[in-house]
Amino acid sequence: MGMSEKLKYQRKKNGLSQGDVAKKLNITRQAISQWERGESRPDLENLHLISGIYHVDLSYFFG
């Protein structure tokens, strides 16, 4: 499972919409969508924030 799949899996597992995550990160829903489709990747700062939102270790996304 790649980063994009892990991002989508964890978001759904936590019962959040793309809009919910976007609001928490103060970014657009389209950015979340691009990450989950593998068209782009979150920067390290956003990835760190996401790991806190999803309650997973940052290394989860790199494994």
Secondary structure as GFF3:
##gff-version 3
##sequence-region A 1 63
A	DSSP	alpha_helix	3	13	.	.	.	ID=ss1
A	DSSP	alpha_helix	18	25	.	.	.	ID=ss2
A	DSSP	alpha_helix	29	37	.	.	.	ID=ss3
A	DSSP	alpha_helix	44	54	.	.	.	ID=ss4
A	DSSP	three_ten_helix	58	62	.	.	.	ID=ss5
###
